[in-house]
Amino acid sequence: MEDQTDVVPELPSEWEAEWPAPADLNVGPAERIGSAAGGALLLVWGLRRGGLLGDLAAAAAAGLFWRAATGRCPVKQAVTPSPLERRIAREQGWISAAAATHAIVIDRPREEIYRFWRDFSNLPRFMQHIVNIDVITDMRSRWTVKAPFGKTVEWIAHVVEDIPNERIAWEAEATADIPNTGWVEFRDTADGKGTTVRAMIAYQPPLGQAGRVAARLSRENPSRQMAEDLRHLKLYLEAGAAAARTAGEPPAPTSGETAPGTT
């Protein structure tokens, strides 16, 4: 099967209302015109001025030209909460929310992927920021997660929705140091050969809006982490299934076992 790691999956219609496009435009027509005009002025001034200041002006002009041409501004995106983040903060009663959604196509049946994810002790296998998850009961689990400066934080999460082979939702209990919530959904692809996995994770940043902006601009960007985690899930399940087929063994990894073909 063709590698679909970087393919943006075709989403079911009921997902489209909340699903942000991978490259959302956040600079309006008037701002784009203004950016182009400002870039032109800076470029002309830089060329006339010359020297270090001229080079800096030319670099700034290039940034404005890029902003005008693409309609995107990373700084504005980091500073402005998304509609999803505003809605989650309002519903959860948080000061602010940092949220990320991502989807990926995995060449495995959705029943198998649901079963693997439903055992929360499997999540550290592909989520890099999770140190460990201890399953307390079928509905509650204790999460240990990496934090800045080599620290870790813990909380107990409970399942708030469980639709077999379709959706799992969970949230941290009220005593959590970092309030958070998340869900994952599984849908068959249009050709019936794989599964579209869409996930969302949100949390209340410790420093409010400042913490959300800092996370967006840092290596701890939630969107980047989510994309990497789902990529690791895809590789883990598909590599294990391929190795199992070669060996003639059942393909689905189970809790406490290493997926075939992985170390």
N, C-alpha and C positions, 0 to 999 in steps of 0.2 A: 504493500500500500504506500502511496506517495506520502512523504513526510509532511505533516500538517502542523508542525510545532509553531510556526510563525503565521499560520493562516488565521485570519479573523473569522470565526465561525458564523454561518448564517443563523441568526437567532430566531426562535419562534416569535410570532407576532405579539404574544402576550408579554414578552420580555422587553419589547422595543421601547415602551414608554419610559422605563427607568434606565435603560442601557445607554451610557454615554458613548458617543463615537470615539474611536481610538485617538483621533486628532481633532477634538472639538475646537472650533474657532472661538476665540474670546476677545477679538479686537473688531469693533464695528467698522462699517464703511468710512464714517467720518474720521475715526481714529487712524485708519489705514492711510487715508489721504494726508492727514496731518503728519504721520510718521514719515511718509515719502517726502513731503515738503521739508520737514525738519532735517531729514537725512541729506537732502540735496544741499541745504544751506550749510550744514556742518561739513560736508565734503568739500564744497567750494572754499569755505573758510580754511579748512585744514590744508588744502592744496596751496593756498596763498600764504598761509602762515609757515608751513614747513616745520622741520625739526620734530622734537618729541611731542610737543603739543599738537602739531599738525597730524602726526601719526595717530595720536589718541583720538583726535576728532574724526579722522577717517575710519577708525575702528568703530566708534560710536555710530557713525553714519551707516556703516555696514549693518549694524544691529537694527537700526531703524528701518533700513531697506528690507531686511529679512522680515521684520514685524509687519511691514506694509504688504509684502508679497505673499506671506503665508496666512496672515490674519491670526497669528498666534503670538502670545507673550508669556513665556514661562514664569516671569516674576508676577505678573497679574494673576496667572493661574494659581500660583502658590499662595498669594495673599487672599484671594477671593474664595470663600467656601463654595463647594459645588451644591447644586440643588439637593442631591442625595445627602450630603453632610448636614445641610440646614434642616432637612426633614428628620433625620435621625436624631440630631441634637434636640429638636423640638419634641419628638415622641418620647425620648428617653429622659428628658428633663436635664440634659447636660448643658454646661456652659458653651461648649463647642464640641465638634466631632471631627475626627480624621477617619475617612472611609476610603475603601478601595474595592473595586469590582473588576473581575477579569473572567474571560471564558477561553476554553481551549477544547479542541477535538481530540479525543483519546480513542484509539483503535481497540477498544474492549467493550463488552456488553455493559449496559448501565447497571444491571443487577449486580454484576461483579464489582463495579466501582462503588456503588452504594454500600455494599456489604463491607468493602475494605475501609471506607471512610467512616461508616457507622461505628466501627471499633476505634474509638478515639486514641487508643494506645498506638495506632498506626501513624497518626499525624506527624510525630517527630521524624518519621522516615523521609518525609519530603518537605516539611516546613522547617527551614533552617533556624528560625528564631525560637523554636520550641525545644526546650531541653528535655522535658519528660512530661508525660500525662499518665497519671494513675487513675484507672477506672475504679470508682468507689461502688457504684451501682450501675444498672443499665441506663439510668437517667442523669447521674452525677459523676463528675470527674475532677481531679485536682491537676491544674496546669502549672508547670514551672517554665517560665519564659525568660529569654535573655533581655537585659536592660542595658542602657548605656553605662560606660565605665566598668565593664566587667561584672556588673551586678545581675541579679535575677529577681523576678517578682513572681508571686504565686497567687492563684485564686481558684475558687471552686466554680465550675460552670455546670449548668443543668440544661438538659434538652427541653426546648419549649415547643417544638413541632417535629414530628417524625412521620413522613409519608413514605412508606417503603418503595425504594427504587425511583423516587421522585425528588424528595426534598428533606433536608435535615436543618434545623435551626437551633441555636443555642445562645445562652447569654450568661455572663458572670453573675454570681449572687451579690447581694447588696454590700457585703463586707469586702469586696474586691478593692485593692488599692487603685487599680486602673479599671474603671467600668468599661465593659466591652460586650459586643454581640457579634454574631455572624450567622451565615447560612450558606448552604450549597444546594444546587439543583442539578438534576441529571435528565437529559432529554436525548432521545434517539436522533441521529443525524438524518437528513432528508433521504439519503441513499440507504439508510438502515445498516451501514457497515461500521458504525462507531457511535460514540456518545459525546454530546456537547456538555461539558461540565462548566457551570457558571458559579462563581463563589463571591461572597461579600464578607468583609471583615471591617468592623468599625470600633473605635475606642474613644474615650474622652482623654485628650492630651493633658498631661499633668500641669502644663503652664497655659492652658486655655488656647486662645487663638495664636499666641506667640509660639506655643509648643507645636501646634498644627503646622504653622508656616515653617518652623525649623525642621520638622520631620519631612515636609515636602521638598525642601531644598537640600536635604542631607542624603547620605547613603541609606538611611533608614526609611526612605520614601515608601509609604504603604503600597502604592500602586506597583512600584518596582518589585517589592518583596512578594506581592501576590502573584505577579506574572512569573517570577522565578520559581515560586513554590509549585504552581500548577504545571510548569514545564518539568520540574523534577518528578511530579506525580505521573505525568505522561511517560517519561522515560522509564521510571521505576516499573510501572505496570506493563508497558509494552515490551520492555526488555525481558522481564520475567516471563511473560506469556510466550515470547519467541523462544526463549531457552527451554521452556516446558514443552513446547510443541516439538522441538528438536529431540528432546529426551523421551518424548512420549508420555509425559507426566501431566497431572492436572495443572492448569496454568495459574490458578488464583492463589496468591500468597495469603497466609493467615497470620494472625497476631502471634508474635513471639518467634516467627520464622523469618529467615532472610529470603527475599524473592529469588527464584532461580536465576542464575547468571549474574548476580550482583554480589558484592562483598561489603 
